[in-house]
Structure formats: C-alpha cells, structure tokens
C-alpha cells in the first residue's frame, strides 16, 4: 500500500488453544510495542564487550555505574566512546538476554522473551498477514476494536468479513 495509516496493532504468541500448546497467537489490541516494555531493562548493545576490557572487578563495577548513569565524559576518559557502546536495546530481566527490540523504534517491532512461548509483536495494520487480520476480526466481538481498525478492515479485507 502506498500510504500507511498510523494504526499499529499488537499480537501475542504464547501457550493457548485447545491443548495449551506453544505458538498460539492472539490479537491484543491497538497498541505500540513500547506498551509492553515495562518489565524489560535497557542496555547498550556492546555493553558486555566493553566490560570485558576491564579486568579489575572494582573498575568494572564503576564502569557499569558510569554506563547506567550515562556519564559519557568519564567513560570517554576510560577510552569508551558512545559509538563503542552501540545502540540501546531492551533486555529481559529474568534471563538477561536481549529480546530483539531496539529502544529507538517506531512503535513496531517484536519482543521475544524465550524464543518459543512468549513473543509480543506490533506492526502497522497494512503489514498484517491475512491470518492476523482474521485474528482481529475474530476477537472484535470480545475486545474493543477502534473505528479506524474497523474501517480499514472493511475497506481492505472485506472478503474476510462475515455478514
């Protein structure tokens, strides 16, 4: 499609369905991906590599604090530049692993907590697959669907709507 709307829709893939198997996807509303980052923490992409440079535990702990405080002047004195740190990225608090989402995003993206049973994604409605549009339609009876979403589906996916 030529012009994108500002409509961003979100989906969650986890356990569910008849046998509570992984891979069950549900529509969770007109929300941006950042609506789901509350339980995550932010680190720089190359933070672990930077910390490997400092062999002293005391100095390494200081560098961790300088990074957390965004004390770029002190980091620069220690030979660490902003470019060295890389982009900011979301990480899972439980595992400490990256969830695959950069802090600098447009409201779309994916949060993959465990690679199998806990994934949340958000995309522009124009980028939805037919199966995702069907999920939105299926859930529209149980969850509020905005007039914008309803209109978009009627104009672009009318063949999927059961009268």
Secondary structure, DSSP 4 states (H G I P E B T S, - for coil): --S--S-EEEEEEEEETTTTEEEEEEEEES--GGGG-TTEEEEETTHHHHHHT--SHHHHHHHHHHHHTT-HHHHHHTT--HHHH--EEEEETTT--EEEEESS-SS-EEEESSSSS-EEEEEEGGG--HHHHHHHHHHTTTS---HHHHHHHHHH-GGG---
